[in-house]
Amino acid sequence: MGAPRSLFDILGPVMIGPSSSHTAGAVRLGLLARAIFGRQPEGVKIVMHGSFASTGTGHGTDLALVAGLLGMRPDDPELVQSLERARREGMSIEIVNGDLGDVHPNSVLLHLRVGDSELSVQGASTGGGEVLVTRIGEFEAQASGSMPLLVVTNTDSPGEIAAVTRLISESGANIAEMRVARTRKGAEALMLIETDTLLADDALQAIAGLPGVLVVRAVPPV
């Protein structure tokens, strides 16, 4: 038997319409990509796949994705002006349709850039405003954005996972779920750690100071 569902799960998210999948979910994907990147991008290329590509314009998916990248929420009444706001804030946007392969039909690939720093984040809007990030850079991923998330890029060396989880435990946070991925043995690796509570700044700084840690991002629930 699954977890009990609330009235809000049944009715769907509070949002600016018209579609929970194409609008609210798209905003959340944009918010997650922004948080994983760690800042608002100066430039973004949006590759829309499947249903997002075929019906996204009519449902405002392009507006919603950009709104999320700007830090706007699904219920923000200014969402429909997100492209104009992006232009005012100097964000360059390219939106194209593409085939991302055997993935969910409501999928999108976001290429984010600030100066020489770049990151790609791929995800899907799975229905009712729910989302799943499926790729971060070169790494396969699985993150729903429903819980506090710690994203750690590190060298693939013995003891790295143990050192990070020890600091999380010492901070008083509880790990709900953890996933790891790597490109190849001895190269870079990725930790995705969902916790019951957001980590304090001193814990994040301690993790960032570990010898093998390259990047740390604390992603709040969206």
N, C-alpha and C positions, 0 to 999 in steps of 0.2 A: 504494500500500500504506500503510495507516495505521500509527500508532505501536504498538509492541508492548504488549500488555496483561499486567499482572501477575496473579498468583494472586488478589490482593485485589480486582482489578477484576472477576474472574469470580465470586468467592464473594460479593462485596458488602461493605459497611462493617461494622465492629464497632459494634454498636448494641444498644439495648433494643428489642425487636420491637413489633408483629408484622410490619411492612412497611417495606422500605427506601425505597419511594417516599413512603408516607404518614406514616412516622415519622422515619427518619433524615434524609430529604430535608427534611421539615418543620422539624426542629430546625436544620438548616443554613440554611434560609431565615430563620428567626428570628434566628439568630446574625448573618447578613449584614445584616439590617435594623437590628439593634441597633448594629452597628459603623458602618454608613453614617450612622445618626442621631447617633452619637457618644456615646451614654449609654443607660442603662436608662430606658425610658419610664415616666412616671407613669400614663398611660392609653393603652389600645390598643383599636382597633376592628378586628376580623379579619373580612374578607369572603371566605368560601370558595366556590370555583367548581367546577362539574363534579363529577368523582369525589371531590374533597376534600369537596364539600358533601354528596354522597349517601352516602358510606361513611366519611367522616373520623372521625366519633364512634366507630365500631366499631374503627377502626384507631388511635385515640389521636392523630389529627392535631392536635386542639385542644390536647391536653397537650403535644405535641411543639413546636408553634409557640410556645407560652408559655414552654416550657423554654428554647428558643433565645433568646427575648427576655430571659430572666433570665441568660443567659450559660452555660447548661448545655450539655454535649456530648451527642452521640447515644448514648454508652455510659454515661451517668450513671444509676446505679440509682435515683436520686431523681426521675427524670423523671416517673414516674407521680403524684408529689405536686406537680407544678408549679403547678397552680391554687391549691392551699392555700398554697404558698410565695409566690406572687404576691400573694395576699390579705394575708399576714403582712407583706410588704414594701410594702404600700400601692399596688399596681398595680391600677387599675380595668380590667376586661376586658369587652368586648362582642363576642360572636361571632354572626355572621349568615351566611346563605347568600345568594348573589347571582350575577348573570350578568355576567361581565366581558368578554363578547363572544367573538370568534373567537380564543381563546387555548388553550393546552395544558389538558387536562381536570384536571390536578393543579395548578391555579393558586390563588393567594391574593393578596389586597390587604391590606396592613397599614398602618393609619393610626396613627402614633405621636405622642405628645404629652408634653411637659414644660412646664408653665406656658403661656406664649404661643407657645412654639416647637413647630411641627408639621412632620411629613414623612410622605409616603406612599411605600411601597416595594411594588412588585408583582413576583412571581416565580412560577416553576413548578418542581416536582419532576419531573425528566424520566426517572427510572428508576435503580435501583441505588444510590440515595443521591445521585445527581448532581442539581444544581440550576442554574437560570439566573434571575438578576434581570433583568427585562424593562422595568421602568420605575422611575425615581426622581423623585418629584415630578412635574413637568410633562414630564420628559425621557424619551424612549425610551432604553433601556439594554440592555447585553448583558454580563453578568458572571457567571462560574461559581463564583467563590469558591475556585478551586483554586490560585491564585497570589496573592502580595501585590498589593493593589489600592490605587491612589491615586484618590480621588474629589475632584475640584476643581470648585467652582462659581465662575464668574468673569464679569466683564462681557465682552460680545462685542465686543472691540476688537482692532485689529491688534497683533500682537506678543505677545499673551497666551500662546498655545501655545508659541511659541519661547522665551519667558522661563522657563516651567515646565520644558520639556524640557531646557533648558540647565542648570538647577540640578540636575535629576536626573542628567544626565551628569557634572557636576562632582562629584557625591556618590559616583560610582563605581558606581552602579546601572545596570543595562541594561534598556531598555524592550523587553518581549516583544510587547506589543500595545497599541494605543491607539485609542480611539473618542471622537468629539466629537459633541455635539448642541447645538442652541440652540432657543429658543422662536420667536424672530424676529430678524432682523438688527438689531444694536445693542442687544439686550436682554441677558438672562442666557444663559450657556452652561454646558455641563457637559463635563468631561474625565474619562474613565475610562482609567486608565493601569495596565496590568499590568506588574510588574517582576520580575526574577529573584530579587531580594532585597528585604527590608524596608528602607525608607529610614531613615536615622539621624534623630534628633530635630532636629539642627541644620539638616539639609536641609529637613525639614518646616516648621521655623520660618522659614527663608528663603523658601520658597514662599508660606507664609501672609502674609509681609510684602510680597509684590509688590503694587503699587498696584491692579491690577484683580482680585485674588483676594478672593472673599467668604467661602468656606468651604473648608477642607481636611480630609479624613478619610483616615487610613491604615488600611486594612482588611486584617488578616492572613488567611492562608488558613484556611478552616474545614472 
